[in-house]
Amino acid sequence: MNDLQENELYKQPPAVPTVHLRAAPLPGIGLLAVHLYFVVSSGENSQWERWEVWQWRNAFSQPKNTRQKACGHLHVNLMAPLSEIGGGPSFMVQTWDGVAAEKIIATLHEHAENYISRNRYLLWPGPNSNSYVARIINYAGVPASLPGTAIGKDWDGIFNFKFSLDPFRLIFQTPLIGVKISLTEDLELNLFGGTIVGINFRFQELKFPLGRGIIKLSP
């Protein structure tokens, strides 16, 4: 989908509940790091909304309209769906519609005022905008694959260790290094919060630490 098509896309609501996950390159380091955010609509007659965690708390000095909301670092409609943040045009990462989209939208609203890190923000190692997106997706229980350049996506505290046998899954994360091993989902080696190398079996993608951070192995 090109820029013109995306501009047209957000001019009217979709026919069914829809969620877009977008990424905007960061100023100065856009080749190495992106900012993730959601653009959502509950369906027919429901306008598109942009949900994201921002570096400043309650960034609205004076909301332009009633659709702009803030709770700490969490903001709704701080910017338009396609607005970049200074590092170049945003791009689509993943889309959901129907039941999966409904789950994400319900989760966004459920955690609109009680998101656990609404009053905390650290560009590195987290929690940041990418930590928020990863947590919402996890709460909603929908399948997703986040770019290798989404630094902070694996943030869950200074030390995070999880292990299960059925299905087999090992997660070990620190701010400096981390690893995720699942023989049915994904394999990742992380350094400084980003993915150095990884493969997602479900989505058939390779992950790497530059640019869009993902290469699709199948159309």
C-alpha positions as CSV (number, residue, x, y, z in Angstrom):
1,M,0.0,0.0,0.0
2,N,1.5,3.4,-1.0
3,D,1.3,6.7,0.8
4,L,-1.7,7.9,-1.3
5,Q,-3.7,4.8,-0.6
6,E,-2.9,5.1,3.1
7,N,-4.1,8.7,3.2
8,E,-7.3,7.6,1.6
9,L,-7.6,4.7,4.0
10,Y,-7.8,6.9,7.1
11,K,-10.3,9.3,5.6
12,Q,-13.3,7.1,6.4
13,P,-14.0,4.3,8.9
14,P,-13.7,0.6,7.9
15,A,-16.7,-1.7,7.6
16,V,-15.5,-3.9,10.4
17,P,-13.4,-3.5,13.6
18,T,-9.8,-2.9,12.4
19,V,-6.4,-2.4,14.1
20,H,-3.3,-1.2,12.4
21,L,0.1,-1.5,14.1
22,R,2.4,1.2,12.6
23,A,6.1,2.1,13.2
24,A,7.7,5.5,12.9
25,P,11.5,5.9,12.7
26,L,13.0,7.9,15.6
27,P,14.8,11.2,14.8
28,G,18.5,10.7,14.2
29,I,18.5,7.0,14.8
30,G,15.6,5.9,12.6
31,L,17.8,3.3,10.9
32,L,18.2,1.6,14.3
33,A,15.0,2.3,16.3
34,V,11.3,2.8,15.7
35,H,8.3,4.0,17.7
36,L,5.3,1.7,17.5
37,Y,1.7,2.8,17.8
38,F,-1.9,1.6,17.1
39,V,-4.4,3.1,14.7
40,V,-7.8,1.6,15.5
41,S,-11.5,1.8,14.5
42,S,-14.4,-0.1,16.0
43,G,-16.0,-0.3,12.5
44,E,-18.7,1.5,10.6
45,N,-19.3,5.1,11.8
46,S,-16.3,4.8,14.2
47,Q,-13.5,7.3,13.4
48,W,-9.9,6.2,13.4
49,E,-8.0,6.8,16.6
50,R,-4.2,6.7,17.3
51,W,-3.1,5.2,20.6
52,E,0.5,5.4,21.8
53,V,2.8,6.1,24.7
54,W,4.7,9.4,24.4
55,Q,7.9,10.6,26.1
56,W,6.1,13.4,27.9
57,R,3.3,13.0,30.4
58,N,-0.1,14.7,29.5
59,A,1.3,16.3,26.4
60,F,-1.9,18.2,25.6
61,S,-1.4,21.7,26.9
62,Q,-5.0,22.3,25.6
63,P,-6.8,19.4,23.7
64,K,-8.0,20.5,20.3
65,N,-11.1,18.4,20.6
66,T,-12.9,15.8,22.9
67,R,-11.2,12.9,21.0
68,Q,-7.8,13.9,22.4
69,K,-7.1,12.2,25.7
70,A,-4.1,11.6,27.9
71,C,-3.4,9.5,31.0
72,G,0.2,10.0,32.0
73,H,2.4,9.0,29.1
74,L,-0.5,7.3,27.3
75,H,-2.1,9.4,24.6
76,V,-5.0,9.1,22.2
77,N,-5.0,11.2,19.1
78,L,-1.9,13.1,20.0
79,M,-1.2,13.1,16.2
80,A,-2.9,12.0,13.0
81,P,-2.6,8.4,11.9
82,L,0.2,8.9,9.4
83,S,2.1,11.6,11.3
84,E,5.8,10.9,11.6
85,I,7.8,11.8,14.7
86,G,10.9,13.3,12.9
87,G,12.7,10.3,11.5
88,G,10.8,9.7,8.3
89,P,7.4,8.3,7.2
90,S,5.7,5.7,9.3
91,F,5.0,2.3,7.8
92,M,2.5,-0.5,8.5
93,V,3.8,-3.4,10.6
94,Q,0.7,-5.6,11.0
95,T,-3.1,-5.5,10.7
96,W,-6.0,-7.2,12.4
97,D,-9.7,-7.1,11.8
98,G,-12.8,-8.8,13.1
99,V,-12.5,-10.7,16.4
100,A,-8.8,-10.1,16.8
101,A,-9.2,-6.4,16.3
102,E,-12.1,-6.3,18.8
103,K,-9.9,-8.0,21.4
104,I,-7.2,-5.4,20.9
105,I,-9.6,-2.4,21.0
106,A,-11.3,-3.8,24.1
107,T,-7.9,-4.2,25.8
108,L,-6.8,-0.6,24.8
109,H,-10.0,0.8,26.5
110,E,-9.7,-1.6,29.5
111,H,-6.1,-0.3,30.2
112,A,-6.7,3.3,29.2
113,E,-6.6,4.7,32.7
114,N,-4.7,1.9,34.6
115,Y,-1.9,0.9,32.2
116,I,0.8,-0.2,34.6
117,S,3.5,2.1,33.2
118,R,1.4,5.1,32.5
119,N,3.5,7.3,34.8
120,R,6.9,5.8,33.8
121,Y,8.9,6.2,30.6
122,L,12.5,5.5,29.7
123,L,13.6,5.6,26.1
124,W,16.0,2.8,27.0
125,P,15.7,0.1,28.2
126,G,12.0,0.7,28.9
127,P,9.1,0.9,29.6
128,N,8.5,3.0,26.4
129,S,6.1,3.1,23.5
130,N,7.2,-0.3,22.2
131,S,6.8,-1.9,25.7
132,Y,3.2,-0.6,25.7
133,V,2.4,-2.1,22.3
134,A,3.9,-5.4,23.3
135,R,2.0,-5.5,26.6
136,I,-1.4,-4.6,25.0
137,I,-0.9,-7.4,22.4
138,N,0.0,-9.8,25.1
139,Y,-3.0,-8.9,27.2
140,A,-5.3,-9.2,24.2
141,G,-3.9,-12.7,23.4
142,V,-3.6,-12.1,19.6
143,P,-0.6,-13.3,17.5
144,A,1.9,-10.7,16.5
145,S,5.4,-10.2,15.4
146,L,7.2,-6.9,16.3
147,P,10.2,-5.5,14.4
148,G,13.7,-6.1,15.5
149,T,14.2,-2.3,15.7
150,A,11.3,-1.9,18.2
151,I,13.7,-1.4,21.1
152,G,11.9,-2.0,24.4
153,K,9.4,-4.5,23.0
154,D,10.7,-7.2,25.3
155,W,10.9,-5.0,28.4
156,D,9.4,-6.7,31.5
157,G,11.7,-5.4,34.2
158,I,15.4,-5.4,34.8
159,F,15.5,-9.2,34.9
160,N,12.9,-11.4,33.2
161,F,13.1,-15.2,33.2
162,K,10.2,-17.5,32.1
163,F,10.3,-21.2,31.3
164,S,7.7,-23.7,30.3
165,L,7.8,-27.3,28.9
166,D,4.4,-27.6,27.2
167,P,4.8,-25.9,24.9
168,F,8.5,-25.5,25.3
169,R,9.4,-21.8,25.8
170,L,12.4,-20.1,27.3
171,I,12.7,-16.3,27.8
172,F,15.7,-14.6,29.4
173,Q,15.9,-10.9,29.2
174,T,18.1,-8.1,30.7
175,P,18.6,-4.6,29.4
176,L,21.9,-5.7,27.8
177,I,21.2,-9.2,26.4
178,G,18.3,-11.5,26.0
179,V,17.1,-14.7,24.3
180,K,13.8,-16.2,23.4
181,I,13.5,-19.8,22.3
182,S,10.3,-21.5,21.1
183,L,10.4,-24.3,18.6
184,T,6.9,-23.5,17.4
185,E,6.8,-19.7,17.6
186,D,10.1,-17.8,17.4
187,L,13.8,-17.7,18.1
188,E,15.5,-14.4,19.0
189,L,18.8,-13.1,20.2
190,N,18.5,-9.5,21.6
191,L,21.2,-7.0,22.4
192,F,20.5,-3.6,24.1
193,G,16.7,-4.2,23.7
194,G,16.7,-4.8,20.0
195,T,16.8,-8.0,18.0
196,I,20.2,-8.8,16.6
197,V,18.9,-11.9,14.8
198,G,15.6,-13.8,14.9
199,I,13.1,-15.9,13.1
200,N,9.3,-16.0,13.6
201,F,7.9,-19.4,12.5
202,R,4.3,-18.4,12.7
203,F,4.6,-15.3,10.5
204,Q,7.6,-16.7,8.4
205,E,9.7,-13.6,9.1
206,L,13.4,-12.9,9.7
207,K,14.2,-10.1,12.2
208,F,17.2,-7.9,12.2
209,P,18.5,-4.6,13.8
210,L,18.2,-2.2,10.9
211,G,15.5,-0.3,9.1
212,R,12.1,-1.9,9.2
213,G,13.5,-4.8,11.3
214,I,11.6,-7.5,9.5
215,I,12.0,-9.5,6.2
216,K,9.0,-11.6,5.2
217,L,10.0,-15.0,3.9
218,S,6.7,-15.6,2.1
219,P,4.3,-13.2,0.2
